[in-house]
């Protein structure tokens, strides 16, 4: 008899705990407040476009003309702008910003050392031999010069300071300290009043540390990645509700209300160089059907904005491989 009472007691405790957790998750799920009118944008890396054999200016103009993205996350790589210490060359980025203005595209401009695309940390060669304390000084000088120069362009809607600053990923690319990120953000805010975006990994990041410094928080959203630790490709077993709940938690316990998707996977996660990866393998990892699946997934997650990751690959397929299937699939969504 005592054993039955004991089991019944624990059954009630476990049932109550599960019910309480479910209620909490439902609360945060609704706090996620999904957007019904999602804005679709793209990422654009002039360096990666060039690596794939294109003229970045020509490619960007074709993207703006044919795909008509409303939003663009644009990288301002330090090594391209200040290849020689103290000498800044903004001409390429200026041309891209002028094109964006002509096509009414709003720019999320990324500044800092940690920038999207491998090897994640982007710096000129002369930087590497400097003492650590001097490295911080020259990086702040670069950010100041870049923001002061680019702030005259009305196409810029927001600044992104560093990329996933607290996520340990990339070749010789350590995380950014909170103290130094604060210096960077404070510097940008002292130079211009446009909002600052801070980003973190959607799947592995903690979010709160990044959101502490953000006016707008940006999350990545990847579905299938290559991880040697697990023997190859891994599909994240996460429902869209995962992002809604995380967004609800962030909105409840931080000052950040605006949460956007800065990298929505729309190209293969390459385990090796694109030139060494057969097209059949590439299309097994990303194709128009998967593109639609990932886009629908993002709709359900409900971020107000999503920037597709893979634009340069779509263009490379169209121009170099005579396959415009991804280009046309993206065009339909971006025209919404």
C-alpha positions as CSV (number, residue, x, y, z in Angstrom):
1,X,0.0,0.0,0.0
2,X,2.8,2.4,0.9
3,X,4.6,1.6,-2.3
4,X,1.5,2.5,-4.3
5,X,1.1,5.8,-2.4
6,X,4.8,6.5,-3.0
7,X,4.5,5.9,-6.8
8,X,1.3,8.0,-7.0
9,X,3.1,10.8,-5.2
10,X,6.0,10.8,-7.6
11,X,3.7,10.5,-10.6
12,X,1.9,13.7,-9.4
13,X,5.3,15.5,-8.9
14,X,6.6,14.5,-12.3
15,X,3.3,15.3,-14.0
16,X,3.2,18.7,-12.3
17,X,6.7,19.5,-13.3
18,X,6.1,18.6,-16.9
19,X,2.9,20.7,-16.9
20,X,4.8,23.7,-15.4
21,X,7.6,23.4,-18.0
22,X,5.0,23.2,-20.8
23,X,3.2,26.3,-19.5
24,X,6.5,28.2,-19.3
25,X,7.5,27.2,-22.8
26,X,4.1,28.1,-24.2
27,X,4.4,31.5,-22.5
28,X,7.8,32.2,-24.1
29,X,6.5,30.8,-27.4
30,X,3.8,33.4,-27.5
31,X,6.3,36.1,-26.4
32,X,8.2,35.3,-29.5
33,X,5.5,37.2,-31.5
34,X,6.2,36.0,-35.0
35,X,6.0,38.5,-37.8
36,X,3.3,38.0,-40.4
37,X,5.0,40.3,-42.9
38,X,8.6,39.0,-43.1
39,X,11.1,41.1,-45.0
40,X,13.6,39.1,-47.0
41,X,17.1,40.2,-47.7
42,X,20.5,38.8,-48.7
43,X,24.1,38.7,-47.5
44,X,26.8,39.9,-49.9
45,X,30.5,39.4,-49.6
46,X,32.5,41.2,-52.4
47,X,35.5,39.1,-51.5
48,X,33.7,35.8,-51.9
49,X,32.1,37.0,-55.2
50,X,35.6,37.7,-56.5
51,X,36.8,34.3,-55.3
52,X,34.1,32.7,-57.4
53,X,35.3,34.6,-60.5
54,X,32.9,37.5,-60.6
55,X,33.4,41.3,-60.6
56,X,31.7,42.3,-57.3
57,X,30.3,45.5,-58.6
58,X,28.8,43.8,-61.7
59,X,27.4,40.9,-59.6
60,X,25.9,43.2,-57.0
61,X,24.2,45.3,-59.7
62,X,22.8,42.2,-61.2
63,X,21.5,41.0,-57.8
64,X,19.9,44.4,-57.1
65,X,18.4,44.6,-60.6
66,X,17.1,41.0,-61.0
67,X,16.4,39.8,-57.5
68,X,15.4,43.2,-55.9
69,X,16.3,42.4,-52.3
70,X,14.8,45.0,-49.9
71,X,17.7,44.5,-47.4
72,X,21.4,43.7,-47.8
73,X,23.9,42.7,-45.1
74,X,27.2,44.0,-46.6
75,X,30.7,43.2,-45.4
76,X,33.4,45.9,-45.1
77,X,36.5,43.8,-44.8
78,X,39.4,45.5,-43.0
79,X,42.1,43.9,-45.2
80,X,40.5,45.3,-48.3
81,X,40.0,48.8,-47.0
82,X,43.3,49.3,-45.1
83,X,45.7,47.1,-46.8
84,X,48.5,49.5,-45.9
85,X,48.4,50.9,-42.4
86,X,46.8,54.4,-42.2
87,X,45.8,54.4,-45.9
88,X,42.1,53.7,-46.5
89,X,40.6,52.7,-49.8
90,X,36.8,52.9,-49.7
91,X,36.1,52.9,-53.4
92,X,34.7,49.4,-53.8
93,X,32.4,49.7,-50.9
94,X,31.3,53.2,-51.9
95,X,30.3,51.8,-55.3
96,X,28.3,49.1,-53.7
97,X,26.5,51.6,-51.4
98,X,25.7,53.8,-54.3
99,X,24.1,50.9,-56.2
100,X,22.1,50.0,-53.1
101,X,20.8,53.6,-52.9
102,X,19.9,53.6,-56.6
103,X,17.8,50.4,-56.1
104,X,16.2,51.4,-52.7
105,X,17.9,48.6,-50.8
106,X,18.6,49.2,-47.1
107,X,22.1,48.2,-45.9
108,X,23.2,46.5,-42.7
109,X,26.8,47.4,-42.7
110,X,29.2,45.1,-40.9
111,X,32.3,46.7,-39.3
112,X,35.0,45.2,-37.2
113,X,37.6,42.4,-37.3
114,X,35.2,39.4,-37.0
115,X,33.2,39.4,-40.2
116,X,31.0,36.9,-42.0
117,X,32.8,34.3,-44.2
118,X,35.8,32.1,-43.6
119,X,38.2,32.6,-42.0
120,X,35.8,34.7,-39.8
121,X,38.5,37.1,-38.6
122,X,39.5,39.5,-41.3
123,X,42.5,41.8,-40.9
124,X,45.4,43.1,-43.0
125,X,48.7,41.4,-42.9
126,X,50.5,44.2,-41.1
127,X,48.1,43.8,-38.1
128,X,49.3,40.3,-37.2
129,X,52.8,41.3,-35.8
130,X,51.5,44.1,-33.6
131,X,51.5,43.9,-29.7
132,X,48.1,43.0,-28.4
133,X,47.4,46.4,-26.9
134,X,48.2,48.1,-30.2
135,X,45.9,45.6,-32.0
136,X,43.0,47.0,-30.2
137,X,44.0,50.6,-31.0
138,X,44.4,50.1,-34.7
139,X,41.1,48.2,-34.9
140,X,39.3,51.0,-33.2
141,X,41.0,53.4,-35.6
142,X,39.7,51.4,-38.5
143,X,36.1,51.3,-37.2
144,X,36.2,55.1,-36.6
145,X,37.5,55.7,-40.1
146,X,34.9,53.4,-41.6
147,X,31.9,54.7,-39.8
148,X,32.9,58.3,-40.3
149,X,33.2,57.6,-44.0
150,X,30.2,55.4,-44.6
151,X,27.7,57.3,-42.4
152,X,27.2,59.8,-45.2
153,X,25.4,57.1,-47.2
154,X,21.6,57.2,-46.6
155,X,21.3,53.5,-47.8
156,X,22.9,52.4,-44.5
157,X,20.1,51.5,-42.1
158,X,22.0,49.9,-39.3
159,X,25.6,49.0,-38.2
160,X,26.7,45.5,-37.2
161,X,29.7,45.6,-34.9
162,X,31.7,42.4,-35.2
163,X,30.1,39.1,-36.2
164,X,29.2,36.6,-33.5
165,X,31.7,38.2,-31.2
166,X,31.2,35.6,-28.4
167,X,31.0,32.5,-30.6
168,X,34.3,30.6,-30.8
169,X,34.5,29.8,-34.4
170,X,37.0,30.4,-37.2
171,X,40.7,30.1,-38.0
172,X,42.8,31.9,-35.5
173,X,39.8,33.9,-34.5
174,X,39.3,34.2,-30.8
175,X,36.1,35.5,-29.2
176,X,35.9,39.2,-28.5
177,X,36.0,40.3,-24.8
178,X,32.9,42.0,-23.4
179,X,35.0,45.0,-22.4
180,X,36.4,45.5,-25.9
181,X,33.1,45.0,-27.6
182,X,31.6,47.7,-25.4
183,X,34.4,50.0,-26.5
184,X,33.6,49.3,-30.2
185,X,29.9,49.8,-29.7
186,X,30.3,53.0,-27.7
187,X,32.6,54.3,-30.4
188,X,30.1,53.6,-33.2
189,X,27.3,55.2,-31.2
190,X,29.4,58.3,-30.6
191,X,29.9,58.7,-34.3
192,X,26.4,57.9,-35.6
193,X,22.9,57.4,-34.2
194,X,21.8,54.5,-36.4
195,X,20.9,51.3,-34.5
196,X,23.6,48.7,-33.7
197,X,23.1,45.0,-34.4
198,X,25.0,42.4,-32.5
199,X,24.8,38.7,-33.6
200,X,25.2,35.3,-32.2
201,X,24.8,31.7,-33.4
202,X,21.2,30.7,-33.5
203,X,21.8,27.1,-32.6
204,X,24.8,27.3,-30.2
205,X,25.1,30.8,-29.0
206,X,23.9,32.1,-25.6
207,X,22.3,35.2,-27.0
208,X,22.1,37.2,-23.8
209,X,25.7,38.3,-23.7
210,X,25.4,39.6,-27.3
211,X,22.0,41.2,-26.7
212,X,23.5,43.2,-23.8
213,X,25.2,45.4,-26.3
214,X,22.6,45.4,-29.1
215,X,19.8,47.7,-30.2
216,X,18.8,44.9,-32.6
217,X,19.8,41.2,-32.0
218,X,20.7,39.1,-35.0
219,X,20.5,35.3,-35.1
220,X,21.9,32.8,-37.6
221,X,19.7,30.0,-38.8
222,X,21.4,26.9,-40.3
223,X,19.8,23.6,-40.9
224,X,22.5,21.2,-42.2
225,X,26.1,21.7,-41.3
226,X,29.4,19.7,-41.5
227,X,30.9,18.7,-38.2
228,X,33.9,16.4,-38.2
229,X,33.2,15.6,-34.5
230,X,30.1,13.7,-35.6
231,X,31.5,12.1,-38.7
232,X,30.2,14.4,-41.3
233,X,26.9,16.3,-42.0
234,X,24.5,16.9,-39.3
235,X,20.8,18.1,-39.6
236,X,19.9,20.1,-36.6
237,X,16.8,18.4,-35.0
238,X,15.3,21.7,-34.0
239,X,11.7,22.8,-34.7
240,X,10.9,26.4,-35.7
241,X,9.5,26.8,-32.2
242,X,13.0,26.6,-30.8
243,X,13.7,30.0,-32.2
244,X,10.4,31.4,-31.2
245,X,10.9,30.3,-27.6
246,X,14.4,31.7,-27.6
247,X,13.1,35.0,-29.0
248,X,10.4,35.1,-26.3
249,X,13.0,34.5,-23.5
250,X,15.2,37.2,-24.9
251,X,12.4,39.7,-25.1
252,X,11.3,38.9,-21.6
253,X,14.6,39.1,-19.8
254,X,16.6,41.7,-21.9
255,X,16.0,45.2,-23.2
256,X,16.0,43.9,-26.8
257,X,12.7,43.7,-28.6
258,X,13.7,43.5,-32.3
259,X,15.2,40.1,-33.2
260,X,16.2,39.4,-36.9
261,X,17.7,36.5,-38.8
262,X,21.0,37.6,-40.3
263,X,22.0,34.3,-41.9
264,X,19.4,32.0,-43.3
265,X,21.1,29.0,-44.9
266,X,20.5,29.0,-48.7
267,X,23.7,27.3,-50.0
268,X,25.6,24.1,-49.1
269,X,27.7,24.0,-46.0
270,X,31.0,23.2,-47.8
271,X,33.2,20.5,-46.2
272,X,35.9,21.4,-48.7
273,X,36.5,24.0,-51.3
274,X,33.7,24.6,-53.7
275,X,35.9,23.8,-56.7
276,X,36.6,20.4,-55.2
277,X,32.9,19.6,-54.5
278,X,31.0,18.0,-57.4
279,X,27.8,19.8,-58.4
280,X,25.8,16.6,-57.6
281,X,27.0,16.8,-54.0
282,X,26.3,20.6,-53.9
283,X,22.7,20.1,-55.1
284,X,22.2,17.3,-52.6
285,X,23.0,19.7,-49.9
286,X,21.0,22.7,-51.3
287,X,18.5,22.9,-54.1
288,X,15.2,24.8,-54.9
289,X,13.2,22.2,-52.9
290,X,15.4,22.5,-49.8
291,X,15.4,26.3,-50.3
292,X,11.6,26.3,-50.0
293,X,11.8,24.0,-47.0
294,X,14.3,26.3,-45.2
295,X,12.3,29.4,-46.2
296,X,9.1,27.9,-44.8
297,X,11.0,27.0,-41.7
298,X,12.1,30.6,-41.3
299,X,8.5,31.8,-41.8
300,X,7.4,29.6,-38.9
301,X,10.2,30.8,-36.7
302,X,8.9,34.2,-37.3
303,X,11.8,36.7,-37.3
304,X,10.7,40.0,-38.8
305,X,13.7,40.0,-41.3
306,X,15.7,37.2,-42.8
307,X,18.9,37.6,-44.8
308,X,19.7,34.7,-47.1
309,X,23.2,33.2,-47.0
310,X,24.3,32.0,-50.4
311,X,23.8,34.8,-52.9
312,X,27.2,34.5,-54.4
313,X,26.7,30.8,-54.9
314,X,23.4,31.3,-56.7
315,X,25.2,33.8,-59.0
316,X,28.1,31.4,-59.6
317,X,25.7,28.6,-60.6
318,X,23.9,30.9,-63.0
319,X,27.0,32.5,-64.6
320,X,29.6,29.7,-64.4
321,X,27.5,26.5,-64.3
322,X,24.6,27.6,-66.5
323,X,22.1,26.7,-63.8
324,X,19.7,29.4,-62.7
325,X,17.4,27.2,-60.6
326,X,18.5,28.7,-57.3
327,X,18.5,32.2,-58.7
328,X,14.9,31.9,-59.8
329,X,13.8,30.2,-56.6
330,X,15.3,33.1,-54.6
331,X,13.8,35.6,-56.9
332,X,10.2,34.5,-56.2
333,X,10.8,34.9,-52.4
334,X,12.6,38.2,-52.6
335,X,9.9,39.7,-54.8
336,X,7.3,39.1,-52.1
